[in-house]
Amino acid sequence: MPDYQPLVFAARQTLDLNRQQGTSEWEGRHYDFVCPSHDAYPFQWAWDSGFHSIALLHVNPELAKQELRCLLQGAQSDGFLPHMLLWERATHEDVLAKYNIALANPYFTATISRGSNNWCWGASARGRSGGTSGQTTRNTTG
C-alpha cells in the first residue's frame, strides 16, 4: 500500500498556510477561512469553500465547520448566498480590479454559482466530493 503521509502533510500545510483570519471592516465581522491563493484569489469564494470544507473534514472537522460558518455570514435575509465575500477588500483593491464581477454590496458579489455549491455542501455533510458549475445573478433591484 502506498505511503500517503507526505501527501497528507502537504495538504494540511497548504490549508494552514492559506488560512485567512481577522476582523473585516464589513460591520466588524470576524472571518476565518481558507483562501484559494493569497495573490490571485485572496477572497472567500463559495465554490472553493465548499471543497475546502471537504478537505478539512479529513484533517480538522472543526475547521471544516468554521469554513462554512464564515461563508454563511454572507447569507442575506432573502436567503441569497453570494459567490464571493470580500473580507479584506481594502487591502486587495488591485486584485479586485482584475475581476469582472457584479457587486451587490462593497463586501459581496451579486452572483452565486449554481449546482456546484449545492453539491459541495451536501458532499461535505456526507464526506464525498465533486460537482457541476453554472452561475446565477441576483436581482439587486428588489
Stockholm file with secondary structure:
# STOCKHOLM 1.0

chainA/1-142         MPDYQPLVFAARQTLDLNRQQGTSEWEGRHYDFVCPSHDAYPFQWAWDSGFHSIALLHVNPELAKQELRCLLQGAQSDGFLPHMLLWERATHEDVLAKYNIALANPYFTATISRGSNNWCWGASARGRSGGTSGQTTRNTTG
#=GR chainA/1-142 SS CCCCHHHHHHHHHHHHHTEEEEECTTTTCEEEEECSBTTTBCSEEHHHHHHHHHHHHHHCHHHHHHHHHHHHTTCCTTSCCCSEECTTGGGGHHHHTTCCCCEEETTEESEEECSHHHHHHHHHHHTCCCCCCCEEECCTTC
#=GC SS_cons         CCCCHHHHHHHHHHHHHTEEEEECTTTTCEEEEECSBTTTBCSEEHHHHHHHHHHHHHHCHHHHHHHHHHHHTTCCTTSCCCSEECTTGGGGHHHHTTCCCCEEETTEESEEECSHHHHHHHHHHHTCCCCCCCEEECCTTC
//
